[in-house]
Amino acid sequence: MDLNKSYIQWLVQMTPLTWTTSEERVKSFLNKDSAQITVDLEILIGKKVINK
């Protein structure tokens, strides 16, 4: 997935990976015009079972 500059800012704000890194590294990443990311998801679906 290609991210433009505004999406990069949203990514930085939401990911815990940037919460503990240096401000310099975050600023360096935010200065990019675009970035490519890969997303790996695992979706869990719960179902309520009623025992009769």
Backbone as ProteinMPNN parsed JSONL, in Angstrom:
{"seq_chain_A": "MDLNKSYIQWLVQMTPLTWTTSEERVKSFLNKDSAQITVDLEILIGKKVINK", "coords_chain_A": {"N_chain_A": [[0.849, -1.164, 0.0], [0.622, 2.161, -0.879], [1.368, 5.163, 0.728], [0.397, 8.543, 1.012], [1.581, 11.843, 2.004], [-0.236, 12.875, 3.993], [-1.473, 10.552, 4.921], [0.726, 9.272, 6.0], [1.225, 10.834, 8.253], [-1.072, 10.24, 9.774], [-0.626, 7.511, 10.207], [1.691, 7.559, 11.805], [0.685, 8.783, 14.096], [-1.12, 6.861, 15.066], [0.207, 4.428, 15.496], [1.746, 2.33, 17.897], [4.437, 1.847, 17.613], [5.849, 4.172, 17.134], [5.655, 5.585, 19.432], [7.658, 5.23, 21.322], [10.014, 5.886, 20.103], [12.715, 8.057, 19.01], [12.296, 11.625, 18.721], [13.556, 12.746, 16.551], [13.712, 10.638, 14.68], [11.016, 10.211, 14.159], [10.297, 12.684, 13.022], [11.927, 12.604, 10.765], [10.764, 10.492, 9.336], [8.231, 11.615, 8.921], [8.832, 13.593, 7.123], [8.945, 12.444, 4.661], [7.727, 12.139, 1.312], [6.17, 10.071, 0.41], [5.324, 6.677, 1.302], [5.742, 3.132, 1.551], [3.837, 0.503, 2.853], [3.198, -2.607, 4.501], [0.485, -4.519, 5.527], [-0.529, -6.766, 7.951], [-3.103, -8.63, 8.987], [-5.139, -10.13, 11.516], [-8.223, -11.336, 11.953], [-10.579, -11.725, 14.41], [-13.565, -13.347, 15.127], [-16.233, -13.312, 17.244], [-18.783, -15.324, 18.722], [-21.774, -15.412, 20.368], [-22.915, -17.961, 22.374], [-25.775, -19.544, 23.391], [-26.677, -21.619, 25.92], [-29.14, -24.047, 26.275]], "CA_chain_A": [[0.0, 0.0, 0.0], [1.359, 3.422, -0.924], [0.79, 6.214, 1.562], [0.835, 9.906, 0.733], [2.062, 12.554, 3.187], [-1.242, 12.983, 5.051], [-1.654, 9.223, 5.497], [1.904, 8.996, 6.819], [0.996, 11.505, 9.539], [-2.07, 9.447, 10.518], [0.026, 6.27, 10.612], [2.594, 7.869, 12.913], [-0.11, 9.088, 15.282], [-1.866, 5.71, 15.577], [0.987, 3.227, 15.767], [2.565, 2.334, 19.116], [5.854, 1.737, 17.273], [6.491, 5.494, 17.154], [5.498, 6.204, 20.747], [8.88, 5.122, 22.114], [11.195, 6.216, 19.3], [13.176, 9.439, 19.179], [11.573, 12.643, 17.957], [14.285, 12.914, 15.282], [13.311, 9.572, 13.749], [9.627, 10.467, 13.758], [10.316, 13.824, 12.1], [12.532, 12.141, 9.515], [9.742, 9.714, 8.63], [7.152, 12.521, 8.518], [9.296, 14.436, 6.011], [8.847, 11.702, 3.401], [6.578, 12.47, 0.454], [5.343, 8.876, 0.319], [5.902, 5.493, 1.945], [5.056, 1.874, 1.272], [3.69, -0.325, 4.038], [2.508, -3.889, 4.384], [-0.38, -4.722, 6.68], [-0.872, -8.159, 8.209], [-4.211, -8.601, 9.942], [-5.816, -11.35, 11.943], [-9.547, -10.907, 12.389], [-11.244, -12.697, 15.267], [-15.015, -13.137, 15.173], [-16.813, -14.009, 18.381], [-20.198, -15.649, 18.582], [-22.379, -15.728, 21.649], [-23.632, -19.23, 22.349], [-26.712, -19.648, 24.509], [-26.968, -23.02, 26.27], [-30.534, -24.225, 26.702]], "C_chain_A": [[0.898, 1.23, 0.0], [0.626, 4.474, -0.102], [1.3, 7.572, 1.122], [1.172, 10.596, 2.061], [1.02, 12.625, 4.307], [-1.504, 11.624, 5.704], [-0.468, 8.821, 6.376], [1.733, 9.624, 8.2], [-0.002, 10.721, 10.386], [-1.445, 8.148, 11.04], [0.917, 6.502, 11.829], [1.811, 8.128, 14.193], [-0.747, 7.833, 15.886], [-1.008, 4.527, 15.997], [1.809, 3.335, 17.049], [4.064, 2.259, 18.821], [6.57, 3.077, 17.325], [6.411, 6.157, 18.527], [6.787, 6.194, 21.563], [10.15, 5.455, 21.334], [11.555, 7.686, 19.481], [12.369, 10.392, 18.281], [12.233, 12.87, 16.6], [13.852, 11.878, 14.248], [11.882, 9.765, 13.263], [9.583, 11.605, 12.75], [10.893, 13.425, 10.749], [11.523, 11.355, 8.679], [8.627, 10.616, 8.115], [7.552, 13.411, 7.338], [9.251, 13.722, 4.667], [7.614, 12.147, 2.617], [5.626, 11.292, 0.308], [6.069, 7.737, 1.029], [5.095, 4.282, 1.538], [5.003, 1.074, 2.561], [3.002, -1.634, 3.661], [1.715, -4.087, 5.662], [-0.731, -6.198, 6.771], [-1.914, -8.163, 9.313], [-4.672, -10.003, 10.296], [-7.138, -10.899, 12.549], [-10.192, -12.042, 13.186], [-12.716, -12.355, 15.325], [-15.561, -13.98, 16.322], [-18.294, -14.248, 18.155], [-20.716, -16.06, 19.951], [-23.204, -17.002, 21.507], [-24.512, -19.285, 23.596], [-27.013, -21.128, 24.734], [-28.381, -23.117, 26.797], [-30.666, -25.378, 27.641]], "O_chain_A": [[1.831, 1.322, 0.798], [-0.586, 4.647, -0.228], [2.496, 7.743, 0.884], [1.056, 9.985, 3.123], [1.375, 12.449, 5.472], [-1.732, 11.554, 6.912], [-0.635, 8.118, 7.372], [2.064, 9.001, 9.209], [0.204, 10.554, 11.588], [-1.702, 7.738, 12.172], [0.893, 5.718, 12.778], [2.246, 7.723, 15.271], [-0.897, 7.752, 17.105], [-1.46, 3.697, 16.785], [2.497, 4.334, 17.259], [4.878, 2.574, 19.689], [7.781, 3.116, 17.539], [7.043, 7.189, 18.751], [6.985, 7.064, 22.411], [11.252, 5.315, 21.865], [10.78, 8.46, 20.042], [11.843, 10.003, 17.238], [11.553, 13.153, 15.614], [13.65, 12.207, 13.079], [11.574, 9.514, 12.098], [8.902, 11.502, 11.73], [10.402, 13.861, 9.708], [11.439, 11.533, 7.464], [8.129, 10.418, 7.007], [6.684, 13.925, 6.632], [9.498, 14.344, 3.634], [6.585, 12.489, 3.201], [4.425, 11.476, 0.107], [7.263, 7.822, 1.317], [3.91, 4.388, 1.22], [5.997, 0.975, 3.28], [2.322, -1.735, 2.64], [2.223, -3.848, 6.757], [-1.174, -6.805, 5.796], [-1.64, -7.749, 10.439], [-4.602, -10.929, 9.488], [-7.161, -10.168, 13.539], [-10.33, -13.164, 12.699], [-13.08, -11.2, 15.548], [-15.375, -15.196, 16.364], [-18.969, -13.471, 17.481], [-20.162, -16.945, 20.604], [-24.073, -17.107, 20.641], [-24.036, -19.094, 24.715], [-27.538, -21.806, 23.85], [-28.775, -22.348, 27.674], [-31.768, -25.676, 28.102]]}, "name": "protein", "num_of_chains": 1, "seq": "MDLNKSYIQWLVQMTPLTWTTSEERVKSFLNKDSAQITVDLEILIGKKVINK"}
